[in-house]
C-alpha cells in the first residue's frame, strides 16, 4: 500500500509556504510517501468534492489539518492509516 497524503494549496496562500516546507521534511524522512498536491485555483471542483473549504488543507486517512502539522503528527496519522513510519522521529 502506497502512503498517500492529499495537500490542497494555492499559489496565493500566505500560509502554504510553511506547509510546503513541512511536507518536504516529511518526504526526506519518508521517501515512499506519495504526496498529491492539488492546486485549488486549477482544480476547484476537486476541492469542493473533497469538502475542502480552507487552505492549506492536508488529508491523511480521516485526519485533516488546516495548517502545517508537526512531523510527529504527520507520522502518527500515517501509522494510524496502517503505514509504518521510518526516519528520525517515530517508528
Secondary structure, DSSP 8 states (H G I E B T S, - for coil): ---EEEEEE-TT-TTHHHHHHHHHHHHHH-TT-EEEEEETTT-HHHHHHTT--SSSEEEETTEEESS---HHHHHHHHHHTT----SSS--
